[in-house]
Amino acid sequence: MYNDFITALQAGISLAPAIVSRNETGWYLYNPTMSPSEQDEPHVLIGENGVLMPLNRGGSELLCTLVFTGGNA
């Protein structure tokens, strides 16, 4: 469990491909068996080459926030 997205992202790069998501206790990494729904918490895939790809609307909003705030999500 990680306190913020950036820390989870840094940990996930070495484990790629992996997914970063959030629940009520913080951010975590996992390898899903099913795709998240649009109503789920933000889900972002970390690709083997370090490319980030949103897997649902929350993931898209999170990545947009990171871009517009310089990494403060």
Backbone hydrogen bonds in HBPLUS format (Angstrom, degrees):
<---DONOR---> <-ACCEPTOR-->    atom                        ^
c    i                          cat <-CA-CA->   ^        H-A-AA   ^      H-
h    n   atom  resd res      DA  || num        DHA   H-A  angle D-A-AA Bond
n    s   type  num  typ     dist DA aas  dist angle  dist       angle   num
A0002-TYR N   A0027-TRP O   2.67 MM  25  4.87 156.4  1.72 148.5 153.3     1
A0027-TRP N   A0002-TYR O   2.84 MM  25  4.87 159.5  1.88 154.6 152.6     2
A0008-ALA N   A0004-ASP O   3.24 MM   4  6.51 162.1  2.27 149.7 154.8     3
A0009-LEU N   A0005-PHE O   2.77 MM   4  5.97 154.9  1.84 153.6 161.8     4
A0010-GLN N   A0006-ILE O   2.92 MM   4  6.15 160.9  1.96 150.5 154.6     5
A0011-ALA N   A0007-THR O   3.11 MM   4  6.34 157.0  2.17 145.0 150.8     6
A0012-GLY N   A0008-ALA O   2.88 MM   4  6.01 146.9  1.99 144.3 154.2     7
A0013-ILE N   A0009-LEU O   3.08 MM   4  6.25 135.0  2.29 150.4 159.5     8
A0015-LEU N   A0012-GLY O   2.94 MM   3  4.99 140.3  2.10 101.4 113.8     9
A0016-ALA N   A0013-ILE O   3.41 MM   3  5.23 166.4  2.43 101.2 105.0    10
A0018-ALA N   A0046-ILE O   3.28 MM  28  5.41 149.4  2.38 137.1 145.9    11
A0046-ILE N   A0018-ALA O   2.79 MM  28  5.41 174.4  1.79 170.6 170.9    12
A0019-ILE N   A0030-TYR O   2.94 MM  11  5.39 151.6  2.02 153.7 162.9    13
A0030-TYR N   A0019-ILE O   2.98 MM  11  5.39 144.3  2.11 144.0 154.5    14
A0020-VAL N   A0044-VAL O   2.89 MM  24  5.33 165.6  1.91 155.4 157.0    15
A0044-VAL N   A0020-VAL O   3.02 MM  24  5.33 158.9  2.06 151.1 157.8    16
A0021-SER N   A0028-TYR O   3.02 MM   7  5.61 160.0  2.06 157.4 163.3    17
A0028-TYR N   A0021-SER O   2.91 MM   7  5.61 156.8  1.97 151.8 156.5    18
A0023-ASN N   A0026-GLY O   2.96 MM   3  5.54 160.0  2.00 152.1 157.2    19
A0026-GLY N   A0023-ASN O   3.33 MM   3  5.54 149.8  2.43 106.2 114.2    20
A0040-ASP N   A0037-SER O   3.18 MM   3  5.37 155.5  2.24 105.2 112.5    21
A0055-LEU N   A0043-HIS O   2.95 MM  12  5.43 167.4  1.96 152.4 148.4    22
A0045-LEU N   A0053-MET O   2.82 MM   8  5.07 167.3  1.83 154.7 150.4    23
A0053-MET N   A0045-LEU O   2.95 MM   8  5.07 154.9  2.01 142.9 150.1    24
A0047-GLY N   A0051-VAL O   2.82 MM   4  5.09 174.6  1.82 158.2 158.8    25
A0050-GLY N   A0047-GLY O   2.91 MM   3  5.11 161.5  1.95 116.5 118.0    26
A0059-GLY N   A0056-ASN O   3.03 MM   3  5.25 119.9  2.41 102.2 117.0    27
A0060-SER N   A0056-ASN O   3.05 MM   4  6.44 153.0  2.12 153.0 161.2    28
A0061-GLU N   A0057-ARG O   2.92 MM   4  6.24 162.3  1.95 156.2 160.6    29
A0062-LEU N   A0058-GLY O   2.92 MM   4  6.09 154.1  1.99 144.1 151.5    30
A0063-LEU N   A0059-GLY O   3.03 MM   4  6.25 165.8  2.05 150.4 153.1    31
A0064-CYS N   A0060-SER O   2.98 MM   4  6.18 157.9  2.03 149.6 156.1    32
A0065-THR N   A0061-GLU O   2.94 MM   4  6.11 155.8  2.00 146.5 153.1    33
A0066-LEU N   A0062-LEU O   2.98 MM   4  6.30 155.0  2.04 149.9 156.6    34
A0067-VAL N   A0063-LEU O   3.05 MM   4  6.30 156.0  2.11 146.6 152.4    35
A0068-PHE N   A0064-CYS O   2.99 MM   4  6.22 167.5  2.01 155.2 157.8    36
A0069-THR N   A0065-THR O   2.93 MM   4  5.92 136.5  2.13 146.6 157.0    37
A0071-GLY N   A0066-LEU O   2.84 MM   5  4.33 143.4  1.97 132.7 138.2    38
